[in-house]
Amino acid sequence: MLKDFVACRKAIKKYLAYYNGERSHMGIDFMTPLQNFAELITSY
């Protein structure tokens, strides 16, 4: 059971890196969340 938990955590970590850093999102003009966040920070 511990192996399943560890594998699940690794998969989630990998997916979140993809979701936030590589996958474009239509709701934020086809940018990644990281690109959107960087744009917001540099605009201040």
GIRAVEN-V323502 format. One record per residue. N is the residue number from 1. RES is the residue in one letter. SS is DSSP state (a for helix, b for strand, c for the rest). Layout:
n res ss
N RES SS
N RES SS
This chain:
n res ss
1 M c
2 L a
3 K a
4 D a
5 F a
6 V a
7 A a
8 C a
9 R a
10 K a
11 A a
12 I a
13 K a
14 K a
15 Y a
16 L a
17 A a
18 Y a
19 Y a
20 N a
21 G a
22 E c
23 R c
24 S c
25 H b
26 M a
27 G a
28 I a
29 D c
30 F c
31 M b
32 T c
33 P a
34 L a
35 Q a
36 N a
37 F a
38 A a
39 E a
40 L a
41 I a
42 T a
43 S c
44 Y c
